[in-house]
């Protein structure tokens, strides 16, 4: 086996808190995210896998202040994207290109390592076992939830009998409508990274894990919008390129991936070595986080909800290499 180390190389994007402001309904003029706080990046497992916002200054910890500068005075609105790369506003708004860090969160993240495991994955979705007031190791998107009373009868779905009556009250969660895209880019700081676009990774993730309440469904928020406005809009014909699961890790080998579902970057040889003579590998990704307006759970119910996001990245051996 290639396993010669006792440390685990991973990176965690910790505690992205988002407050959802005033909303109306459906994806058709949904919420404004008007407050972002507590955003920080950290690496664990020693200095074997490092991160950077500029591709120059790498460390296992990034101060929150450097991240606040990226998202200062941002007011986000609900948008839609089928591929995690191109974003649009729409619905009752004019259809137009959405603007990064005005309508949705977007930032670049660089990775660097000198270990043999230089395939980096998003791993360990624990969203279903974490609440807003707790934390855990792993990837999760959770929110506090908002108590909401339906003003109209509507089809909640997915079953025909799943109906909500006017006056019904329940707790609804903004976290159910979040999408995360991790787009691999060529690393301009590495002159040996000569890959073409088709060689790069792209991963779009719905952390709710609930495909039945995903993109472009005729029930949920869409049904509520129709009942509330009596205005018909066409459901999208192009479906979202999205995954509802993350790569599994071999339970007998914490460094071995069993699939490439959430492979986000393959770190490339830089031609440089560290002080121990080990080859340095580097890579770059763009992380986009948005509220998906066409999600079945994008209700006005999420007004003033607060969302906490943590992303865990781990360097693993790909499934085609097992010894």
Secondary structure, DSSP 8 states (H G I E B T S, - for coil): -----SS--EEEEEEEEEEE----SSSSS--EEEEEE--EEEEESTTSEEEESSSSS-BSEE-HHHHHGGGTT--EE-BB-SSSSS-EE-TTS--EE--BTTTBEEEEEEEEE-SS--EEEEB-B-GGG--TT---SSBEEEE--EEEE-SS-EE--SSTT-EE-TT-EEEE-GGGGEEEEEEEE--TT-TT----GGGS-EEEE-TT--GGG-BT-SSTHHHHHHHHH-------SS----BS--B-B-TT-TTBBS--TTEEEE-EEEEEE-TTS-EEEEEEEEEEEEEBTTBTT--GGGTT-EEEEEEEEEEEB-TT---
